[in-house]
Amino acid sequence: MAEALSIADPRSSARCTACHSPLASVAAAERGPRVEASEGVSCVSCHDLPTQWIRSHTRSDWTHSDRVAAGMRDLRDLYGRANACVACHQNLEPALVAVGRHPALMFELDGQTRDEPRHWEERPGYQGAQAWFVGQGVALREMSWSLLNHGADPARSLPELRALGWVLSRSGLGPLGPPPDAADASPAGLSATMQRADQLARRAAQAWEPGFGAAAMARLASTQGDFTDPATPVLDRACRAERLVMALDRLLPSESDAGRRQAASACLDRLFRLVQSRGDFSPTQFARELEGFRTAMGP
């Protein structure tokens, strides 16, 4: 990848180290004792520079507020957590993909949080559905910014942008405010989408209600008609399907009935298989399997 991008040494190039070894850009005196850039992605990547908190943050008498006051990033705030993660889990210089063949990234806060080795306790009342929604709002904001400022490839990025806007809109969470309009790809439209997505993420981090996740899942599971509409390009429908199955996967735990969850999970496995290749995507088959998922969830 470095050879394709004419990067002489990826260990010292900010194009690589920004995410894979972020301490490489921090002066040794600012890192704190025994904190080396060679650690790659480490505690510091999520929790910020350890100069003030490294010695004391494991003390049993320290509260969360004490740790934040000592300089640790406040990751209980889902909006702040999403902002801490999205830069490396979604934002890529376009040339890294187009020339370097870096895998494309898709940010999803709840699932990627759960994939981390669990070394913390979530706050009381934590809901994965809320983390998912906040993360998707932040992801849409960053996708809009990238198209507006970073030279992202419109042919690839616009269908993905529209798909994410579609998922947020079809989630139907009106109490959080109107969804962003991701259809206008003009500079003014992208700027408006970016601002509206950020506002939605902020509100979702603060104003989430327990029933929102199940309600969003029910609405998304009833979108079969959106996949059989010939007026929508097949690529757009394929991108929608990718986002939709990830959403259903994160929202499914909101269903309290274990039998329904098990039946719907089997349907979801089939939906995941149908979105493995955009080139082979069959909107009709996907709509049929999505109807099966909705039926498994019951009325």
Buried (B, 14 or more C-beta within 10 A) or exposed (E): EBEEBEBEEBBEBEBBBBBBBBBBEBEEEEBBEEBEBEBBEBBBBBBBBBBBBBEEBEEEEBEBEBBBEBBBBBBBBBBBBBBBBBBBBBBBBBEBBBEBEBEEBBBBBBBBBEEEEEEEEBEEEEBBBBBBBBBBBBBBBBBBBBBBEEEBEEEBBBBBBBBBBBBBBBBBBEEBBEBBBBEEBEEEBBBBBBEBBBBBBBBBBEEBEEEBBBBBBBBBBBBBEBBEEEEBEBBBBBBBBBBBBBBBBBBBBBBEEEEBBEBBBEBBEBBBEBBEEBEEBBBEEBBBBBBBBBEBBEE
